[in-house]
Amino acid sequence: MNQQWLRTLSALSGAIVASLILLAPASLQARQIVHLTGYSAGTIVIKTAQRRLYFMLNDNSAIQYPVGVGRLGMAWSGTAYIDGKYIKPAWSPPEMIKRENPRIPDVIPSGSPANPMGAAAMTLSGGNQYAIHGTNAPGSVGGFVSHGCIRMYNSDVLDLYGRVGLGTQVVVLR
């Protein structure tokens, strides 16, 4: 290849990489430490109206993550506990989703682009209906988008996954 072609190719690839960086979700930059009181260290607090999840570091500060939450009529509130932790889980759609889309498979395998669970999932007590999980649709984070699950950027759900254990309290507020 000639030198001019190599310079052009190099400039073009640099522009493409820069564009991808600008378009990619900046979840690491979105994560921040904020002031929050009223909950003990280790508690997860989800404020649905704000579309934010907080992991309490101590009695007055928390890590804040952007999340996608339940759409109109599917949001919920209450207290639950993490009762399962899974890396790259397969997904079995709940009955409500199967009724809406009868052709959806009974199980969508791990790693499938059709699997909505993303990089990790933490199931919540109360019948395995809801989870805090990653997503293969990062544009949905920050919206009212789910059937009640809490969606996070994959990098954020992996960060939270490493911070919590089974039995961690999850408080969901409207």
N, C-alpha and C positions, 0 to 999 in steps of 0.2 A: 504494500500500500504506500501511496505517496504521503509526504508530510502534511500537505494541506488537508487531505482526507482524514488523517488521524487527528489533526487539530479540530476539524469540524465534528467528527464523531465524539471526541472527548468533550467538547463544549456542549453538544447535544445531550450526551448522557448525564453530564453535570446538571443541566437544566431539568431533565426528567427527574433525577433524584431530588433536587431542590423542590420541585412541584409536588412530588409524593410526600415529602416531609411536611410541606405546608398543608396538604389535604388530609394527612393522617390524623387521627384523634390524638390530641396532646394530653393523654390521661395523666402522664407523670407531672405535667405542669398544672393540670386541673386539681390534683391532689394537694391539699394544704392542711396545715394545722390551724384549727379555729378554736375560739372560746365557746364552750358549751358546758352547762352545769346541770345537776339534777340526776346524774346517772353515775354508777360506779365504773371504775376501770375495767376494761374488757367487754363492756356491754356494746352491742350494736344498736344504734338508734336510726330509724329510717323516717324521714319527714317527707311523706308522699307529695304534699303540695309543693314543696321545694325541689322535689326530685333529687334528693341528697341522702346519702347514707353516711353515718358518723360512727367511727370506731373510737370509743372512749379510751384515751391514754391514761388519764387520771381524773380526779374529781372536777376539773375545770377546763380540760382541753381534749380535743378529738381530731382524728384525721378525717377530713371530709372528702367524699368521693361522689362524682355525679352518677346518677342511676336512671334507668328507665323503670317506670312503675305501671301498675294496673290502669288500663284505660277506663273510661267512664262506665260505671256500673260494675267494674271488676276490681277496684281498689278495695283494700281491707285494712283494718287496724286491729291492734291487740298485741299480745305478748306470745312469743314462741321461743323455741330453743333449737339450736342446730343439732339435728339428730343423725346426720350423715355427711360425709365429705368424700368427694369423688373428683379425680383428675380425668379429663376428657371422657365424661360419661356418655354411654348410650342414652337414648331418650325414648320413653314410652309415653305417648300423648295421653293426657287425662281424658276421661269419658266426654267431658264437655267439648273438647277440641275434636274428638272423633265424631261427635254428632254434627259439628259445624263442617267438618271435612271428612266424610266417610271413606274417602280413598286414601287417606294418609296411612302409611304402614303402622303396624302395631309397635314396632321398634325401629328407631332410626339409629344406625350404628355410630359409634364414636368416630370422629374425624369426617363424617359426611357433611358436605356444605349445607344440607337440609336440616342438620341437627342444630337446634337453637340453644343448646347448653354451653357452647363455647369451650374454653380451656379448662374450666372447673365448675363444680356446683356444690353447694351446701344446702341440703334439704332441711326443711323446717318441720318441727313437730306439728301434729294436728292432722295427720292423715296423708302425708306425702303429696299434698296438693301443690304446695308452693316451695320455691327454692330461691336462693340468691345464686346467680350464675353468670358466667360470661356470655358473650354473644358473638355470632358470626355476622351480625348486622350492626356495626358500631354506630351508624347513624341513628339508631333507635335509642341510644343512651341519651337521657335528658328529656325524653318524651313520656306521654301517657300511652303506652304501647302494648302492654302484656295482658295476659289473662289473670294477673295477680302476682306473678313472680317479679323479682327484683333483678334487673339486667345491669351488668357492669361491663366496662371495657375488659378485655381478657387480661391485660396487664394488671388492672386494678383488682380483679377477682382473685388472681394468683397472689397478689400482695396480701389481701385480706385473708385468704385461705391459710397463709403461713402464720397469721397472727392469732387465729381463733382455734378453739378445740370443740369437741363434742360437748354439748351442754351449755355453750355460750348463749346468753340471753339476747333475744332480738325483740326490740320494742318498735312497733310500727304505728306511726301517728298519721293522721290525715293532714 
